[in-house]
Amino acid sequence: MKREIYSGTLKVCLTFRSTTLFTLKTQIMSLHQDAELKKAVLDLPQKEKDKLLVRLISKDKMLIKQLHFQLLENADDLEERIEKLRKQLAQLFDIGLSQIGNTPQHIHFIGLSKLVKQASGLVNEHEKVTKDKISEVEFRCYILKRTIADYDRLFDSSYQSAAHKLHKYITGRIKHAVGKYSKLHEDFQFDYREDFQNTLDAFGNTTLKSYISEQKIDLDLN
């Protein structure tokens, strides 16, 4: 099954106009709450509105990235983005191994939390720019897989507050990933099911079991 990406001149133009018009309206209403000013701006000549839209877009870094992807990139560019992020995440966790120990100490709980948040931030941006749900699930599963594989001892029972915060945070990441996975087409679910199930089972055999139960997360993907 082919990945769905923005393609075709008409669709791109509609997407561009919809996105930029929404941005313009949002900026106007949020800054001024002025219906008269809003009407005046919308009544401007098209050339003037285009200039205004470009100025507004230039102030929104995420919107610039989204429009670049939608208007200038294709399926090959998406695959390049995916491969680049695969390498980034692998490198991030590999470096983490030399900086965060797999022993239940305060500094390691804090370090792992920061590591996962940094990795998740990269995936969040990737999803916001590309809207590619398939690679998003792949990366969220990878983050959880490396977390439990590299730092299993940090998920033993502990009375440290840093451990509790980490366990609560990772439980939230598990819930988020399971939710994303459940929305994929069953063909794509099949591609990730075995590996993801093994990761979930590993977490289910740690002290996270009580957190997972409290959040009513179903770890059975079958």
N, C-alpha and C positions, 0 to 999 in steps of 0.2 A: 504494500500500500504506500503510495507516494505521500510525502509530507505536504501539508497545505501551507502555501505562502502567498503573499500578495503578488499577483501577476496580472498583466494585461493593462493596456493604457487606460481604458475606461475605469477599471476598478481602482487603479492608482490615483487617477484624477479625483474620483469620488471620495476616496479615503483622505486625500490631501485636503480637499475643500471642507470635508466634514470635520477633520481634526483642527484645521486652522480656524475655521469659523467658530468652533466650540471654544478654542483658546481665546479668540477675540472677545466673545460674549462673556466668558468667565472673567477675563481681565477687567472688562468694563464694569460688570455688576459687582465684582468683589472690591474694586477700588473706589467706585463712585456711587453705586446704588442709585444711579441717575437715569431714569427712563428717557428724559429729553436728550441727554448726551448720547445715550445708546442709539437713539434714532438718528441723531445728527451724524454719528460715525458711520452707521450702516447706509446712510444716504450719500456718503462721499462718492466721488467718481471712482470707478473700478481701479484706476491707476493709483489713486491715493490710498485706497483700501489695501492694495497689494503692498505698498510701501509700509503701511502700518502693520500688516500681518508679518512681514519679514522682520520688522523691528521687534515685535512680540516674540516671534519664534526664536530670535537670536538670544533672548533672555532665558530660555528654557533648554538646558543642556540635554535633558532626557528626550524632549520633543524633537530636538535636532537629530539625535541618534535614531529615534523611531522613524522619522521621515527619511533619513539617509537609507535605512534598511528597506523601507517600503518603496521608495522611488528609484533607488540606484542599484540595489542588489538583487541577486537571483538565487536559485537553488544551490548553485556551486558556492556562492558566498556564505550561505547558511551552513553548509557542510564545513567550510573553513572555520567559521565561528565556533562550531561545535567541537571540532578537533582541537582548536586552540584552547578552549575552555577545559577540555579533558586534560590537556597537558598542564594547564594552570592549577587545576585542583589536585592533580597527582603530585605536582611539585610542592604545592602548599602543605600537603600532609606529610610528604617526605621530609621537608624542612622541619615540620613540627616534631617529628620523631627525635630530632637532635636537640630540641628545646623544651619539650614537655615529657616528663617521665611518666611511666605507667605504674606509679606508686601513689597511694592515697594521701597526698599532701595538699595543703591549701593552695600552694602556688600552681600545682598541676591541674587542680579542678578549675581554677581561674583561667589558666592557659588554654585548656581544652575548650572551654566555653568561648573564649575569644577566637580560637581557631575555627570552630564550627560557624560562628557568626560571620567571620570574614568569608568563609567558603560559601555560606548561604547568601551573602550579599552579592557575590559574583553571579550566582545562579538567578537571584532576583532580577538583576539588571539584564541578564541574558533573556529572561522570559518577558520582561517589559518591552524590550527592543524587538525581539523576533516573534513573540507570541507562539513560539514552538513548544507545545505541551509535551511532546514525546521526549525531546532531549532534556526538558526540564525534569521529568520524572527520572530519567537516567542519572542525572547529576545529583538529585536529592537522594536517590538510593545509594549512590556512590559515597556521598558524605556520611551517611549513616553506617555504611559497610566499613569504611575506614575507621570511623569513630569507635565502633565496638571491637574491631579486629586489632587495632593498635593500642587501645586503652581500656581493655576489659576490666582491669583491676580498679579503675576509677568508678566502676558501677557496682562495687561491693557495698554492703551496708555500711553507712557512716553517719556519725552524729554531727559532722562538721556542716556549718551553714552553707559553705561554698559548695559542698557536695550536693546538698539539697537543692540549691539553685541550679546547679548543672543538671541534675536528674530531672528536675521539673522542666527545664528548658529543652532538653533532648526529647522528653516525652511529647512536648509540643511539636517538635520537628518530626517525630514519628507520625503523629496524628495528621500533620500537614501533608507529609509524603504519601501516607495511605489514602488520604482524600484525593490527592492529585492522581494517584495510580488508578483509583476506582473509576475515574472519569475518562480514562483512555479506552479506545476501542479494544475489544477482546483480543484481537490479533496482536496488538502492541503489548497488552497485558501479558500475554503468553511469553513474549520475548524476555520480559523482566521477572516473571513470577518466581521461578526457582531461586534465583540469586537473592531477590528481595525477601522471599519467604525465609531463607536461611538467616538473613540479617535480623529479621523480626523475631525469629525463634531465639536467636542469640540474646537479644535484649530481653526477651520474655523469661530467660533463665537467670536474670540478674535482679538486683533490688528494684529495678524499674518496673517489675511486675505489678507492684502495688500502685504505682503511679499510673500505669497503663490501665489497670482495672478501674481506678478512680475516674479516669477520663473516658471510660467505656469505649476503648479502642479495640476493635476486632483485629487480631493479628493473623487470622486465618484468611489467606488470599484465595483459597479454593472455593 
